[in-house]
Amino acid sequence: MGRSPWPWSFFLEMTTALFLRSERRSGSVGAHRESKGREVVTTDKAPKAVGPYVQAVKADGFLFTAGQIGLDPASGKLVEGGIEAQTRRVLENLKAVVEAAGGSLTQVVKTTVYLTDLSHFQAMNQVYATFFFEGHSPARSTVGVAELPLGALVEIELVALLEKR
């Protein structure tokens, strides 16, 4: 399985530009207006960004999140308990980010799941199905990767349509 360079390069360029133009506000939560209709979204209910990126960006009615791994937002540590626990924590983190933007998981239109071991697909999918149920399931891609930060087993990013165009 080959990975297209487009999503990563686009995301990195967009988030790096936003980071360099934005003022870092310690402890701020919610959406912050950026230039030309872009807003940075942050919440204390998900792990803070630890590099030149943000938790999410609202633009033209869409919400684009950074990838989340199974970090506990309070401790900053990867949760224990294997793929199920990590998937649950990832989706709880993403839910918090979407809610900070004023949305809900029912508005998610696309997710991308990165797994370090594709044999974890079924276990990940069982937890995933408790967050995205029939009638509100987004499109999804699942990609096998060599490794993820901090030894995580799963990373998920999403796109939500917050405002109908």
ABEGO torsion letter per residue (X at the ends): XBBBAAAAAAAAAAAAAAAAABBBBBGBBEBBBBBGGBBBBBBAABBBBABBBBABBBBGGBBBBBBBBBBBAAAGBBBBGEAAAAAAAAAAAAAAAAAAAGBBAAABABBBBBBABAAAAAAAAAAAAAABBBGABBBBBBBBBABBBGGBABBBBBBBBABBX
